[in-house]
Every structure is written in structure tokens, then in C-alpha cells.
Amino acid sequence: MEPEDAAAALHGLRPEAKPNRHVTGLCDSALSLKGRLAKQALRFPAKVWKPAKS
């Protein structure tokens, strides 16, 4: 699953989520996502989810 899709799915399940930025950074590195997962973590918590800008 792409990080953007994963973030949207998490928001759908729990909009008040606050992903741990350190852990998402470690996962980002381990999965070679070049900061994409960490960038999505910064969008939480959010009352309304808008698609990420490219």
C-alpha cells in the first residue's frame, strides 16, 4: 500500500490518530520510502482528510 493510501485508510479508521513521528521515520528508512511515510504522519490529527498534493 502506498503511504498516501495508508494515511487515508488510517484517517478513515481513527481521524484523531497521532502517528509516532520517530517510528514512522524509522519505517520510512527501512522501506526506502524517501520521506513519504513521515510526510503523511505530519498530516495527523485531521478532522477532514484531503488528498495529498503531488
Beta strands, then each sheet from edge to edge (+ up, - down):
end
